[in-house]
Amino acid sequence: MTQVLPGRPYGTLPDGRDVRALTIGSAPGPVVEILTLGAAVHRLEVAGRDGARRNVVLGHATVEERLASTDYVGGTIGRYANRIAGGRFPLDGREVVVGAHDRGNSLHGGPEGFDRRLWEVVEHRPDEVALSLVSPDGDQGFPGTVSVLVRYRVVGDVVRVEMEATTDAPTVLNLTNHAYFNLDGEGARTVDDHLLTVAADAFTPVDSTGIPFGEHAPVAGTPFDLRDPTAIGSAVRAEHPQVVEARGIDHNFVVRGTGLRVHAVLSSPRSGVRLVLRSDQPGLQVYTGNNLDGSRRSTRGGRYRQGDGIALEPQLFPDSPNRPEWPSAQVGPGTAYRATLEWDLGPGEPDGALDRSDSRVAK
């Protein structure tokens, strides 16, 4: 009997395995297309204040483009999102060495992270899809066999992403999603005019390779002060050594409060689309697409260049396995890892301000 695969065909991996695209949600709310390759968000269509529906995330048109890309577009990131200094960290009295491929550091799980794996579809319903992945002991150097489940769910105007994992041996975990947003629509002009607000009083300065110096710093008086709505273009062109070194923003923000709460608000005065990002993670990596260089093609056949999208990645702080004073990334047998994020999307006011009436805004 011929197996009926879920979703629609997206392409084929070099080893012959099929990659599928699965759709959840329906108009007038968000409609999301998720790939089994990387458990990645491929399209996210929402309505703006003008009533027009737009795909507001970046994506690649083919499997080949996605595998050739080093930009993690839309992917589920693991085992460890962000950087680990030198690809080394202590764990239970021994040194663990993992794949280092970003200026001598490990980035987003190593050269072959979760965003490059084919995930299994566990469940697919009109408003929900769940995908699983087993990462074997020693995968990219990380210890322990890890079983991961990522669930995407559309409820009203909210896209909810729940990430869970278990391990059979002590290891470190830090999962996130690497969607790039352009609220004017994929393939539109840059996000320079988008207004961004981040609920953080401190950020994490880094060295020239993206590794924290070791202390958080106040955002006050810097381009990282995004506590009020700020045009992204003005922040990324500031004459601040941290911005100049990174060619924009690629930094962790220390989000106020605990539990599921508002991390950031992104809005476009042009389209009238507003995104409220909520998560239960302590940090938010803001990345302004600094390394999009035109080498990779977009969903519509154009080329992505610097500033064409912004990634807002809730996660633990970078290099946490080497920073015992920060929230721990360590997980062991009998302890489940969980992380949740929400994208609340739809027509909104163009000012990009935090909604103080939302009880999940940390004061």
Order of alpha helices (4+ residues) and beta strands (2+ residues): beta-beta-beta-beta-beta-alpha-beta-beta-beta-beta-beta-beta-beta-beta-beta-beta-beta-beta-beta-beta-beta-beta-alpha-alpha-beta-beta-beta-beta-beta-beta-beta-beta-beta
